[in-house]
Amino acid sequence: MRLFTGLSLPPEACSPILTLIHRLRPLADLAWTPPEKLHVTTKFVGEWPEVRLSELQQALAGVAPSGPVLIRIRGLHWMSSALCAGVEMSGDLHRATDTALAAIGVPNERRAYRPHVTLARRRHPADLPLTGLDVAPFPAAAFHLYLSANGTYTKLSTYALPK
């Protein structure tokens, strides 16, 4: 099973992102992310044995961030071949998730955590205006364990976050 944890985006955050995508779509030949796949990854788990799924879910239930998680989506940038919206996130959800999952054998991320929302992937080089995105801050009520299979993301579990 290919798994990751993440934050889904509420409609009020998706709306300005989808408006921007609609504006940028004719300007470049990109593979645009469908609206139902827009999210912020908090921890990439990778391949995980299905027989250990409940163990992973129990570890995630013990994730205890130090306080509320406030999200702000602002700005655009390229990360390798992906067009991304920048994400500012308060709290330590990523670190708390990393710590909880390390206890059951999921390796800690070696790279610095750079939260983002992937909007598109390049098919060809693209020169786009990287301005015009600033979504009002919103609190994250929960994070989710997602299964990534056959191009689809499925929420397997939901975990409430502090308010």
QUIUR-V964551 format. One line per field, one symbol per residue. ss: DSSP state (2 for helix, 1 for strand, 0 for the rest). phi: phi as a letter, one per 20 degrees, with the letter a starting at -180 (. if undefined). A space follows every 50 residues. Layout:
ss = ???
phi = ???
This chain:
ss = 01111111002222222222222220000111002220111111111002 22222222222000000011111111111001111111100022222222 22000000000000011111110000000000011111110111111110 0111111111000
phi = .ecbdadedfgfefgfffffggfegfebecefffgfdfadfdaeenfcfg fdfffffffffefcffagdddcdbncbedlddecefcdcencgffffgff effdoefffeeffcfadfeacfdcgcddfecncbeggbeeebdcedddbl mddcfebccfdfe
